Amino acid sequence: MVRPEVQDFVNLGKLPSERGEPTEELEEAVDRAGALLDLIERPVTDEEANALAECFGEDLCFGLAWNLLHLIETAPSARISPPDGARRWREGLSNL
């Protein structure tokens, strides 16, 4: 079961990109994502970790992607094998 605060974050979709022109809309999206991420108590379940892993965007999103990754790492099976979305994101960083 996915807790409501996790679902609220997942409903935002992919984290916004930090590339491009800074706009008020981007700032609001980042602030909202950060605030919702902060509401999620640790640890997350494996099911929640898999849902959260699909929220990674194309870049660091002003550091929010790292916060998301560390949250996902609190799931029981993340210590064995992180969800695919988290693994793809972490591996993608090594190609930058």
SULTABEL-V391520 format. One record per backbone hydrogen bond with DSSP energy under -1.0 kcal/mol. CO is the residue of the C=O (numbers start at 1). NH is the residue of the N-H. If there is no record, write none. Layout:
co=(CO | CO)
nh=(NH | NH)
This chain:
co=(3 | 4 | 5 | 6 | 7 | 9 | 10 | 23 | 24 | 25 | 26 | 27 | 28 | 29 | 30 | 31 | 32 | 33 | 34 | 37 | 45 | 46 | 47 | 48 | 49 | 52 | 55 | 60 | 61 | 63 | 64 | 65 | 66 | 67 | 68 | 69 | 71 | 72 | 77 | 77 | 83 | 84 | 85 | 86 | 87 | 88 | 89 | 92 | 93)
nh=(7 | 8 | 9 | 10 | 11 | 12 | 13 | 27 | 28 | 29 | 30 | 31 | 32 | 33 | 34 | 35 | 36 | 37 | 38 | 40 | 49 | 50 | 51 | 52 | 53 | 55 | 15 | 65 | 64 | 67 | 68 | 69 | 70 | 71 | 72 | 73 | 74 | 75 | 80 | 81 | 87 | 88 | 89 | 90 | 91 | 92 | 93 | 95 | 96)
